[in-house]
Amino acid sequence: MRFMVLVKADRNSEAGVMPDERMLAEMGRFNEELVKAGVMQAGEGLHPSSKGARVRFSGSERTVTPGPFPEVEQLVAGFWIWKCASLQEAIDWARRCPNPMPGDSDLEIRQIFEAEDFGEALTPELRAQEDRLRADVAQQTAPLAPR
């Protein structure tokens, strides 16, 4: 199972306050543990919402709203993609995480849908398309071979 672990934003992350050396070192050690255990598949921090935008869909209409967004407690400051055997394993890893913010903070853990979760709605043609797209993405993001 794959899980997205969302690091919830706070006023500091939304103000663009960068983590200090101690936090970077603690998070680096935690990320090393995740990688060595075969859990971490990806992980990144996000710029504040002031550098982003939202696109709202209403029928055929699209409305773009530039950041920043006022609902700080609903925003995401970063994420990981973890491969775990269960939600409980993901929770166990999250409990080991250094506090990602200077004060109180939250991690939200959400399971990622896999192709099998869609049942018969994912026809063989749609599955082939999905497989092709994943292969294309993997090829585009693969490191260049040494020459």
N, C-alpha and C positions, 0 to 999 in steps of 0.2 A: 504494500500500500504506500502511496505517496501522500504527503501532507504538506500544505503550505502553512508556515508559521509566520504570522503577521506581527511585526513589532509596532504597537500602537504609538502614534505621535503624542508629543506633549508640547507645552508652550515653548520649551527650549528648542526642540527639534524644528518646530515651525518658525522659530526666530532665526534659524540657521546656525545655532550654537553647535560647534563641532565637538566630538568627543575628545577628551584629553588623552595623553599618552598612556596613563594607567588603564583607562577603559579600553583603548585600542589593544593593549597587550592582553588584558583579560579576555576580551572577545576573540583575539587571535588564538589564544590557548584553547578556548572552548571550540572554535571552528576546527582546529587541528584534531581535537578529540572526535568531533563529528566525522571528519574526513577519514581518519584512521579506522573508525568503526564502520565505515561504508554507509553512513547515514546521510551525510550532506551531499546533495546534488547541485545546489545553487544557493546563493545568498548574496544580497546586496542591500545597501542603504539607499534611501531615496532623498532627493532634494526636497526642501519645503514646498508646500502647495503653492506658494507665491510664484514659483517657477513652473507651474503646471496649468492645466485647463481641464474643464469638464465638458463633455459633449452630451447633451440631453436629447433623447429620442422621443418624439411624440408623433406616432404615425409616420408620415413621410418627412416631417419637419426635423431639422437638426439645429439645436441652439448651443452655441459655444459660450462658456462662462470662464473667463480667465481667473486664476487663483489670485490671492490666497482665499481659502475657504474658512469660514468662521467656526465650524464644528470640530475643533481640535481633537476632542476625544473620539471622534469617528474616523480620523485620518490615519494613514499608515506611514510609518517612518522607515520601514525596511521589511525584508522578508527572507526566509529560507525555504528551500524545497528539501524535505527530508524523506528518505525511504525507510520506513519502519514496518515491523510486523503487525503493529496494532496501534490504535489510538493511545492505549496505555503506555506503550513504549515511547511514543512522541511526547506524552505528558512527562514521563520520567526524564527524558532529555531536557525538556523545557525547564524542569525544576532545577537542573544543574546549571542553567544559563546564568551568567552574571547579569545583574540588573542592567538593562540596556539604557536606562535613563538615570539622571542624577537623583530623582525623587521616586515617588510611586510610579509604577508602570505596569503595562499589561502585554502579554503575548496571547494571540488568538490562534488556535490550531484548527485547520479545516482540511478535511480529506479531499484529495483531488480526484475527480471522476476519471475512471479508466474506460477504455472502449467497451469492455464487458458490461459495464453498468447501464448501457443504453439498450441492451436486449435486441429485439428484432428491428427496432427503429434504425439501428445502424446496419444498413444493408451491406452485402458484400462489396458493392460499388463504393459506398461511402467509406467502408473500412479500408479498401484499397487506396482511396484518395487520402485518407488520414495517414496511412502507412507511408505513402509517397511524400506527403508534406513533411512528416517527421524526418524522413531520410534526407529530404532537401535541406531542412533546418540543420540537421547534424552535419551535413557536408559544408554548409555555409559557415558554421561556427567551429569547425575542426581547425586545430592549429596547422599552420603550413609546415610541410615536411622540410627538414634541412636539405640544402642543396649541396 
